[in-house]
Amino acid sequence: MIQFHNTLSGKLEEFRPLKDGEVTFYACGPTVYNFAHIGNFRTFVFEDLLRRFLEFKGYKVRHVMNITDVDDKTIAGANREKKTLSIYTEYYTEAFHQDMRSLNLLFPNYPQDQPRATAEIPAMIEIIATLIAKGIAYAAEGSVYYRVAAFTGYGKLSKKKLEGNIEGARVDVDEYDKEQGADFVLWKKAKEEEPSWDSPWGKGRPGWHIECSAMSMRYLGETIDIHAGGEDLIFPHHENEIAQSEAATGKPFVRYWLHAKHLLVNSEKMSKSKGNFFTLRDLLEKGYDPLAIRYALLSVHYRHSLNFTFESLKEARDVIEKLDNCYYQCLSRLQLHEEINEGTFDRAFLDGALEKMEKVLGDDLNIAVALARLQEVVTRINTVLPQASKKGLEACAAFFEKTDRLLGLDIASVTSIPENVKTALGQYAEARKTRDFTTSDLMRLKIVQLGWLVKDGRPGEPSTIKKVRRAWEIKK
């Protein structure tokens, strides 16, 4: 059984998708006005784990993530840099995609490209027209507003009591006071020197909230299985999505809402004024490994606050190195050594460990327990490697490949050692046997130039080899 904590009900619920074997999943994507920060990526890494787990369990996941390329922030940024909105937002969209690749995040798979808000405006206009026809929205001075008082379910996601709503009060900004409720804008009247589109209510642009409703319903349907994001989006953004969508269709909008808690830095809220605000690129420039960053962002349950520290990055790097070393020992023994022990190896232990990891992830993505189990397995593998048979080594390699699919740590992406590397390693080993250290040093250097590292074994044990994939390994 798979169960998730549903923000809508406030409790754990068994997960049952609308269609057997298929999951519709919408994740709020970035607003592309700047580089995404590590708080954003805490949420995106959680969503990546969610998708990987569902796919690992055999579900076909239709995953949509939008790009918000028109709102107050993007327009202000484009004006500040004296660029067109499309040029300005395309730069940060590509930067986001580069960051996704760095963290080994799966790209949304439906449609082929991430939908941009500016390309989906006809769908937004259609929903707004429906809401006006139903008396849920009204036009005023060239803009269109959602009448909050007309939707009886408003507040059911955030659990906020909104008696403070004043009939006729209107909120034009895309983000507003989280303790204040009011009629929110669906369509904004055009302002001078701002991008605008034609509509039945005159030139203007969409409000932020209508964008996700339109893209979710267009690509996934009027009712979807999962909608995920950071907890800061619960109100007003997701609350408004529900109000818009359900008033327009008369159907439930989302069956399971999942939200990640805030990220803290050194136990404090991240802010530029405190000097603890970091984009992913800031950390990469400091020399931190992207997969160690992924591990650190992944390591705490998504409904618990994650306290991000540089010490936690160091610990994450140590774990990644331990996983790497174990996998490459398996690979080296399989592909380099002709004589492999035919000793016993408990393959059932690996199968059982993977099943346990699946089970705890099925309990609301209990990642902390899953990662602890993974480290236990690596410790066990390291103790039995010298006695492992070929089938045992193959089982170890397969275990890492499966955990990569599940966790995205990119440990087993290299599955074979090139022949030129094997040849150089053989020459290195022969030179060491004859104590020809000049040649052995040259061959070690050649192996490094080919992108690999040699790790000498204990006396009587053969050397192993490892692909260089991380900046800090080169310095060793």
Secondary structure as the mmCIF struct_conf table of DSSP 4:
data_model
#
loop_
_struct_conf.conf_type_id
_struct_conf.id
_struct_conf.beg_label_comp_id
_struct_conf.beg_label_asym_id
_struct_conf.beg_label_seq_id
_struct_conf.end_label_comp_id
_struct_conf.end_label_asym_id
_struct_conf.end_label_seq_id
STRN STRN1 GLN A 3 ASN A 6
TURN_TY1_P TURN_TY1_P1 THR A 7 GLY A 10
STRN STRN2 LYS A 11 GLU A 14
BEND BEND1 LEU A 18 LEU A 18
STRN STRN3 LYS A 19 LYS A 19
TURN_TY1_P TURN_TY1_P2 ASP A 20 GLY A 21
STRN STRN4 GLU A 22 ALA A 27
STRN STRN5 THR A 31 THR A 31
TURN_TY1_P TURN_TY1_P3 VAL A 32 TYR A 33
BEND BEND2 ASN A 34 ASN A 34
HELX_LH_PP_P HELX_LH_PP_P1 PHE A 35 ALA A 36
STRN STRN6 HIS A 37 HIS A 37
HELX_RH_AL_P HELX_RH_AL_P1 ILE A 38 PHE A 56
TURN_TY1_P TURN_TY1_P4 LYS A 57 GLY A 58
HELX_LH_PP_P HELX_LH_PP_P2 TYR A 59 TYR A 59
STRN STRN7 LYS A 60 MET A 65
STRN STRN8 ILE A 67 THR A 68
BEND BEND3 VAL A 70 ASP A 71
HELX_RH_AL_P HELX_RH_AL_P2 ASP A 72 ARG A 80
TURN_TY1_P TURN_TY1_P5 GLU A 81 LYS A 82
HELX_RH_AL_P HELX_RH_AL_P3 LEU A 85 SER A 102
TURN_TY1_P TURN_TY1_P6 LEU A 103 ASN A 104
HELX_LH_PP_P HELX_LH_PP_P3 LEU A 105 PRO A 108
BEND BEND4 TYR A 110 ASP A 113
HELX_LH_PP_P HELX_LH_PP_P4 GLN A 114 PRO A 115
STRN STRN9 ARG A 116 ARG A 116
HELX_RH_3T_P HELX_RH_3T_P1 ALA A 117 ALA A 119
HELX_RH_AL_P HELX_RH_AL_P4 ILE A 121 ALA A 133
TURN_TY1_P TURN_TY1_P7 LYS A 134 GLY A 135
BEND BEND5 ILE A 136 ILE A 136
STRN STRN10 ALA A 137 ALA A 140
TURN_TY1_P TURN_TY1_P8 GLU A 141 GLY A 142
STRN STRN11 SER A 143 TYR A 146
HELX_RH_3T_P HELX_RH_3T_P2 VAL A 148 ALA A 150
TURN_TY1_P TURN_TY1_P9 THR A 152 SER A 158
TURN_TY1_P TURN_TY1_P10 GLU A 163 GLY A 164
TURN_TY1_P TURN_TY1_P11 GLU A 167 GLY A 168
STRN STRN12 ARG A 170 VAL A 171
BEND BEND6 VAL A 173 GLU A 175
TURN_TY1_P TURN_TY1_P12 LYS A 178 GLU A 179
STRN STRN13 ASP A 183 LYS A 189
HELX_LH_PP_P HELX_LH_PP_P5 ALA A 190 ALA A 190
TURN_TY1_P TURN_TY1_P13 GLU A 192 GLU A 193
BEND BEND7 GLU A 194 GLU A 194
STRN STRN14 TRP A 197 TRP A 197
TURN_TY1_P TURN_TY1_P14 PRO A 200 TRP A 201
BEND BEND8 LYS A 203 LYS A 203
STRN STRN15 GLY A 204 PRO A 206
HELX_RH_AL_P HELX_RH_AL_P5 TRP A 208 LEU A 220
BEND BEND9 GLU A 222 THR A 223
STRN STRN16 ILE A 224 GLY A 230
HELX_RH_3T_P HELX_RH_3T_P3 GLU A 231 LEU A 233
HELX_RH_PI_P HELX_RH_PI_P1 ILE A 234 HIS A 238
HELX_RH_AL_P HELX_RH_AL_P6 GLU A 239 THR A 249
BEND BEND10 GLY A 250 LYS A 251
BEND BEND11 PHE A 253 PHE A 253
STRN STRN17 VAL A 254 ALA A 260
HELX_LH_PP_P HELX_LH_PP_P6 LYS A 261 HIS A 262
STRN STRN18 LEU A 263 VAL A 265
TURN_TY1_P TURN_TY1_P15 ASN A 266 SER A 267
STRN STRN19 GLU A 268 LYS A 269
HELX_RH_3T_P HELX_RH_3T_P4 LYS A 272 LYS A 274
TURN_TY1_P TURN_TY1_P16 GLY A 275 GLY A 275
STRN STRN20 THR A 279 THR A 279
HELX_RH_AL_P HELX_RH_AL_P7 LEU A 280 GLU A 285
TURN_TY1_P TURN_TY1_P17 LYS A 286 GLY A 287
HELX_RH_AL_P HELX_RH_AL_P8 PRO A 290 LEU A 298
BEND BEND12 SER A 299 VAL A 300
TURN_TY1_P TURN_TY1_P18 TYR A 302 ARG A 303
BEND BEND13 HIS A 304 HIS A 304
STRN STRN21 LEU A 306 PHE A 308
HELX_RH_AL_P HELX_RH_AL_P9 PHE A 310 LEU A 336
BEND BEND14 GLU A 338 GLU A 338
HELX_RH_AL_P HELX_RH_AL_P10 ARG A 347 LEU A 361
TURN_TY1_P TURN_TY1_P19 GLY A 362 GLY A 362
STRN STRN22 ASP A 363 ASP A 363
TURN_TY1_P TURN_TY1_P20 ASP A 364 ASP A 364
HELX_RH_AL_P HELX_RH_AL_P11 ILE A 367 VAL A 384
HELX_RH_3T_P HELX_RH_3T_P5 LEU A 385 GLN A 387
HELX_RH_AL_P HELX_RH_AL_P12 LYS A 390 LEU A 407
BEND BEND15 ILE A 411 ALA A 412
HELX_RH_AL_P HELX_RH_AL_P13 GLU A 419 LYS A 433
TURN_TY1_P TURN_TY1_P21 THR A 434 ARG A 435
HELX_RH_AL_P HELX_RH_AL_P14 PHE A 437 GLN A 449
TURN_TY1_P TURN_TY1_P22 LEU A 450 GLY A 451
STRN STRN23 TRP A 452 LYS A 455
BEND BEND16 ARG A 458 ARG A 458
TURN_TY1_P TURN_TY1_P23 PRO A 459 GLY A 460
BEND BEND17 GLU A 461 GLU A 461
STRN STRN24 THR A 464 LYS A 467
BEND BEND18 ARG A 470 ARG A 470
HELX_RH_AL_P HELX_RH_AL_P15 ALA A 471 ILE A 474
TURN_TY1_P TURN_TY1_P24 LYS A 475 LYS A 475
#
